[in-house]
Amino acid sequence: MVVKKDKHRILVVDDEENIRLLYKGELEDEGYEVMIAGSGEEALTLFEKYQPDLVTLDIKMPGMGGLKTLEHIREKSLDIPVILCTAYGEFRRDFNSWASDAYLVKTSNLTELKSKIKCLLS
């Protein structure tokens, strides 16, 4: 008997709605179940409730920023991959960003993001 595996669940966190919707659409087209959050606080609520398989996380957000959100996620789970997605390359040198599994600079081409997600979930 073959057991059907559920879709991988991804939590996309970004304060820009157009980025959230772009990632959601593209990743759903790849077969993932996608939840979106517009803030670190909302992300932590969804993280607790749905236990995603992977998180993409913007760094610069109002309120709780991405690095603080990452810290809270790591307190809850070291096993769930987190990809930092930012428009700012300088955060790569920030020691706190090293707790992520990947660091990507945002572009409109999501090929690298999709490839990194596939790699981290395999």
N, C-alpha and C positions, 0 to 999 in steps of 0.2 A: 504494500500500500504506500503510495506517495503522499507525503504531507506537504500541502501548499504553504510556503513561507509567506508571511505577510510582507508588505512593502516596507522598506527601510523608512524610518521616520526622521525627517530633518527639521530642525528649528533654525529659521533664518531671523537674525536680529539686526536691524538697521533702523536708524531714525528717519531715513528718507523713504517715503512711501513708494516712489517709483522704483527704487532699488529692490525693496521687499517684493513688489509685484513682479518685477522682471525675474528675480531669482526663483520665486514661487512658480511662475509659468514655465520657465526653462527646466527646472528640476522636476516638476510634475510630468513634463513631456518625456523625461528620462525614466519615469516610472516610480519616483519617490512620492511618499506622502509628506506634504510640506505644511508646517505651521509657521506663522510669522508674528514677530513682536517688534514694536516700535521703540522699546526702551529696555534698559537692563532690568528694571524692576518687573516689567511684564514678562521678560524672558525667563526670569527665575521662577515666576508663578507657573508658566507653561512647562518649564523644565521639570518641576516637581510633579505636575499633574500628568504629563504625557511620557516622560522618560524617553526623549528622542535618542536615536542611534548616533546622531552627529549634530553639531551646532556650527553655523557660520555666524560670526560675530564682528560687527563694526566696532572700531575702537573709540572714535570721537562721537559721543552722543550726549545730549543734555541729561542732567541728573546723574545716574550711575553710569559711568563710562564703561567701555568694553573690557578694559583690563581689570577693573573692580568686579565686573560681572564674571569674568573668567576665573577670578580668585574664588568667588562663591560657588561656581560650578565645580571647580577642582576640590573644594571642601566636601561636596556631595558625591563626586565621582571622579576617579582618576582614569577610568576606562573609556569614557565617552569622548571620541575625538572632537576637538574644537579647532576650527579654521578661523584665524583672524583675517578679515577682509577690510582693508582700509585704503583710503586715497592718499595716505601719508606714509612714505617709506621710512621715515626717521624712527618710527616706533619699533622697528626691527631690532634696534640696539637696546631698547628698554628691557631690562632683566625680566620684568613681569610678563612680557610677551613670550618668553621662552617656555612658559607653561602650556602654550598652545601646541597643537600637532602640526600646524602649517601656518604660514604667514603669506598672504597674497595681496598685492596692490590691485585695487579695483580697476577693471577695464570693462568696456562694453562687450568684449569677446569673452564669453564664459567657458571657453574650452579648457583653460588651465584649472578653473574651479571644478568643473565637472570631472576632469581627470583625477584631481586630488581627492575628491569625494569618493569616486569609484575605488581608488587605491586604498583609502582609509577604511572603507566598509567591506573590503574583500578579505 
